[in-house]
Amino acid sequence: MSLFNSLTSILNQNKFEGPNYVDWKRNLDIVLTTEGYKFVITEECPEKPNEDATDDQSMWSAYDMLESLKEMFGEQNCAAKKTTMKALLNTKMAEGSSIRDHVLKMMGI
């Protein structure tokens, strides 16, 4: 099995579903960097085609698509981090409860 096939299997197993944007993006970065294609999503594209361009010429670039996804789903992750931090900071072990139960509760946050 080639390296590319094993790397793309990471993307196949971890498909983008919205809430997993950060993990999905990290996996995509790993695969594209390893294969030497990271520039496709990090560099601005040449000027957009004019109005009489074909549909194929007018399609979004990979960079544009990823910027759009980042706008849509990147903020959700920030809110989730804040909620998780608040839960972690406000969770206290009840007097007389077992450490095991408290640790399991903390791991579930």
Secondary structure, 3 states (H helix, E strand, C coil): CCHHHHHHHHHHHCCCCCCCHHHHHHHHHHHHHHHCCCHHHHCCCCCCCCCCCCHHHHCCCHHHHHHHHHHHHHHHHHHHHHHHHHHHHHCCCCCCCCHHHHHHHHHHC
